[in-house]
């Protein structure tokens, strides 16, 4: 079958699916337009509470779609897009990214950095309180960050804290909490000691994983974060309602230290993960923002409501190197090189994404002023002829007369399905390999991927902080983010060196080499870099979508 015909069939299928599921409110699809990570779950269920919420639409009330049920509003556990965007507006860390995406004072009103760059002393605001009236204290941060790193908590975000003295050893069970470089010097003074100078530390601690937790509340009720009536926040909003698997609602937090600059009175969040349904809700006024369905992209991308924002992240596929046939490097490379990313972004996703030829996205500048992606070049090339030769050689190395069954897995979503179906057609046409497609609901998919139960699966990465090491540290041995079974001693050493190198030019040399090692063995292959494209009502202003991280509603308003 010719490639143009394959693409035509995929487009026709996507259109037919859109037409047949547009009014099916239990269908599953894409998540909120405010994040492209597509962490999906079941669709929205209409309830009496939904109708009651609709009656409160007057005033400065914003209506958004979260896509699906948040994984958790416990800061060290809610480590994904469906938790972050909401959690970032319920809570606040020591710093908060400002409207120009730079770290500014959050709960900390001031800080001092030692001459050697190893000690940060934060002074917390006197008027920083929890929504129940308790003061936010330095001990709340020590308590929260210790939980983040506690191996018994098994936080997927724990690796972000490894810059802190003693953190990695504690998280690996080789050290104790007493060895952590965290000291509450008094109620409003927190001292943090690092392993090495870390120029992006103030950016890092704006991440939701580093939010404080009210120690007294958490010790009395460990499930404080699971329901609206027990949730305690310290950010611009409080959690006033949470109808699980349906919707949740924010109200302005009167205890927030900067409440006078928060204009929104309420934020209503739907949970609809089918983008055509989301678009219909936008058109009917039930939502103020929405994703752009791929079948409507051509007409909507030029509309006055469309917005375009940079985003640091990568859509990619993981190979499980512990499962046949992907223990073989040549077979992995064959499956990667036969896919043409340009076709996927042009004919399927259609959101002006950039095809990915490396893992680190554009936008990160090294010590010499060069963009990381441009400097490290294209590490993956489309070459079907080479792919066929690599597959042949790989099968000979493994003694395969016939390739073992290949199952390509993705979490339920129209866009993921369209990409997977296109890839399956290409594998059949170019490699003469039949690939079985398998889709599951997000939470099941995620657990299976973490447990290395998936052979070949789609994935996505959105940067947690503004540095290339964040992309690359995901694939060190035993990282909770690795999910491939791949391990390379040289790669681990390069990442460790980069994390402990004060000289920026040398640090970037380590990172460039690490990405090259990653692509030499290819436990993953990228499809495209993310951007943020969507629709927003003209009466809405002030929503800040950070290229690295999450969405800010602190400055948002709806006229």
Secondary structure by P-SEA (a helix, b strand, c coil): ccaaaaaaaaaaaaaaaaaaccccccbbbbcccccccccccccccccaaaaaaaaacccbbbbbbcccccccccccccccccccaaaaaaccccccccccccccccccccccccccccbbbbbccccccccccccccaaaaaaaaaaaaccccccccccccccccaaaaaaaccccccccccccccccbbbbbbcccccccccccccccccccaaaaaaacccccccccccccccccccccccccccccccccccccccccccccbbbbbbcccaaaaaaaaaaccccbbbbcccccccccccccbbbbbbbccccccccccccccccaaaaaaacccccaaaaaacccccccccccccccccccccccccccccccccbbbbaaaaaaaaaaaaaaaccccccbbbbbbcccaaaaaaaaaaaaaaaacccbbbbbbbbcaaaaaaaaaacccccccccccccccccccccccccccccccccccccaaaaaaaaaaaacccaaaaaaaaaaaaaaaaacccccccbbbbbbbccccccccccccccbbbbccccccc
